[in-house]
Amino acid sequence: MNPVTTAFKTVQPMLERALLAADQAFAAFVQPRRARGKLLLQPYVGWGTPTQVELTGRVLLPRTMQPPRKGDRRLRNAQNVLRRLLSREVGGVKVTGTLDGQQVSAVSDADGYFTLIFTPQVPLPGGWHQAALTLDGRDVTATARVQVVADARFGVISDLDDTVIQSDVTSLPRMLATVLTGNARTRLPFPGVGALYRALTRDGEARNPIFYVSSSPWNFFDLLWQFLDYRRIPLGPMFLRNWGVDLLGGHGGYKHGVIERIFTRFPDLTFVLIGDSGEKDPEIYAEIVRRHPGRVLAVYIRDVTEGTRDGGVLKLREEVRKTGTDLVLAADSLNAASHAMAMGLITAGEYRSVLTSVARTYET
């Protein structure tokens, strides 16, 4: 471990405590004033089983942003990114949600977050549902999408940055330029990723659920959701990070914890794990495979790094294969689709759809 990393780990607890104290003092001063203003309900995506659903969201002061367009200037996109990052959260506000006739309430915390837990008396059917949200004593409403998992053949857990959406996380200057000056219409997916994910989540008339786990802050939820919808990439619950002290923590521990939550919630479901070689996805997924033998059908790692990193990933592949699970270091979506077809996870027709999608991308 280099000296800089060691020094940071030494001061990190003190830094976190100082930031937390400053944040609490600031919140105690501004929150009562914000609560008197006009408020916005930002629901995220609910998820769960037929008998228990969890829905999170946030109470914020409104922000002014126009819908994204392909022709938007980089400066305008950068301004919108800044508005997202500088969100003004409101705590102490009661939020009530209604799902299938059941009402549940919660109070937003100092960062504006709230969590509603529904336990329907009559089990919900699998698929998409809607929950209605209101603010206590306010004429503010919102509708949240809820994904209920039942009778799925398997689930998919995917990273977003440099796995689905091109972010250049291996190069800080390129990453900043991409993230700070793009929008949901201008950001690009990797070739064939939409076709591959549609194939993995489609199972005849049924649907396999997909979950997105990313280190991006919750402030970018709307941008990422619009991106997936615009690019026809299957929608699913997102697990992002709290902008602030939480981002000082390691990427690996956070991501591993989210995946463990998903595995615990669906104990009878097997999964396909998809990530990239840019950060710690191979190591995280390998640990998940070791801790949950028989629960992971395949691991697909998009190769976005140089050869020195590939050697470490290939070494992990050999370790993972000893458990009976394949880890595929894939140059593109077609490599992953080929393996998925051989595993019986997608059909030959769906493989051809991925092939066509990749070919069209390289023709343009």
Salt bridges, closest charged atoms under 4 A:
GLU54 OE2 - ARG261 NH2 2.85
GLU54 OE1 - ARG265 NH2 3.36
ASP72 OD1 - ARG69 NE 3.06
ASP72 OD1 - ARG76 NH1 3.17
GLU89 OE1 - ARG58 NH2 3.73
ASP159 OD1 - LYS255 NZ 3.21
ASP168 OD1 - ARG174 NE 3.83
ASP203 OD2 - ARG153 NE 3.14
ASP222 OD2 - ARG63 NH2 3.54
ASP222 OD1 - ARG84 NE 2.99
GLU260 OE2 - HIS256 NE2 3.78
GLU260 OE2 - ARG291 NE 3.63
GLU260 OE1 - HIS292 NE2 2.90
GLU279 OE1 - HIS251 NE2 3.70
ASP281 OD1 - HIS251 NE2 3.89
ASP281 OD1 - LYS255 NZ 2.56
GLU283 OE2 - ARG309 NH1 2.77
GLU287 OE1 - ARG290 NH2 3.19
GLU318 OE2 - ARG317 NE 3.51
GLU318 OE2 - ARG321 NH1 3.84
GLU319 OE1 - ARG290 NH1 3.52
ASP326 OD1 - ARG321 NE 3.55
ASP326 OD2 - HIS339 NE2 2.92
GLU350 OE2 - ARG202 NE 3.50
